[in-house]
Amino acid sequence: MASMKLAIPREIQEQARRDGKVVRWILDTRMTEAHSNDWDKVEGVEPVQANPMSGTDERLVLCSKYADWHEADQRSDEQVVDEREKQLMRGQVSDGSRSSSGVHVPQGQTNRVTTQRGL
């Protein structure tokens, strides 16, 4: 079965837009983390079962966050990914997953990581 996107009520979307917010469905098990990242539960919208076919009790909670805060967080996350990619291009990884001395590249070969698509 194809993945389906859970709808957000139109009136909630419109109100969020007027308030300068974005809305997302968040698993109830992640609400503590979400709240610490400035996501707030949208009042008046009941949580829904996350996956009725799975047999779990996980629920999705509709949350909102100011759009400019969300965009700033996204930019920050992208900077972390960009820095990690630069390290990989140099053959170095400093996030603790490998030694700081870099990644082993067999003699006579080079790192083939590229930013060009399709190579």
N, C-alpha and C positions, 0 to 999 in steps of 0.2 A: 504494500500500500504506500502510495506517495505521501510525503510529509505535507501536512496542511498547516496553514497559519491560522492561529486563533484570532478571531475578529475582536476588534475594540469598538465598543458602541460609538456611533457617529457623534452623538452629543458630547461624549467624553473627549473624543479627539478634537472637536471644535473648541471646547472649553480649554483644553490644554494648550491648543494653538494660541488662543486669545491671551492666556496667562504666560505664554513664552516657555512652555514646558514640552517635554517629550514623554511618552508613555510606553511602558513595556510590561509584559507578563513575566513574573519572576517566581521561581519555585519557592514554596513556603519554607523549605529547608535552608534556603539561602537568604532569608529576610534579615537576619542579624547583620550579615556582610553587606547586603544591599542598603540597609538603613545607615550603616557606617559610611557608605559611599553616597550619601545624600538622596537616596531613593525613598519616597514616602508612599504609603498605601493610598490609593484613590478611594475616598469615602463613597459609600453608596453602591459599590460594585462588589458582589459576593465572589469569593474565591471559587474556582472551578477545578474539577478533577484534571490532573495533568495528563494522564494516559489511561483512560478507562479500560483498555485492553490488557494493561500490565498487571492489574490486580493490586497495585500499591495504593496507599492513602495519600500520596503526594498531591498537593494542590498548587494551582497557579494563582498568584495574587497580582492584581493590576496595580502598578506603581507609576509614579511620575517624578520627574526631576527637571529643574530648570535647564533649558536647552543650552544656554551658554556654559553652564557647569559641565553638562554632558560632553559638549564639544571640547572643552579644555581637558577633561579626563581622557577623551579619545586621542587628542594630540599628544598627551603625556605618554599614553600607552604606545602610540606609534613611534615616539622617540626611543623608547626602550627597545622595540623591535628593530628599528633602523640601526641602532648602535650594535645590537647583537649581529645583525646581518653584515655590518662593516667588519666586525671582528672575525666572522666566518670567512669573509672574502680575504682577509689577511692570514687565515689559518690559525686564528687565535680564538679561544673561548674563555671568558673570565667569569662566567656565571656560576662556577662551582661544579658544573657537570663534567668538566675535563680539567686536566692540569693547566696551569697558567703558561706552561712552556709551549702550548699549542697543540695542533692536531698532527698526527704522523702522516706524512705524504711520502710514498715510496720514491726512492732515488730515480731521477730521470723523468718524473712525472710532475705535473703541476695541479694546483687546486682548480677544479673545473666549475666552481660555482660562478654563476653569471647573472646579471640583472636582465639580460636579453631573453625574451620569451622564445620558446621553441628550440632552444639549444641544449 
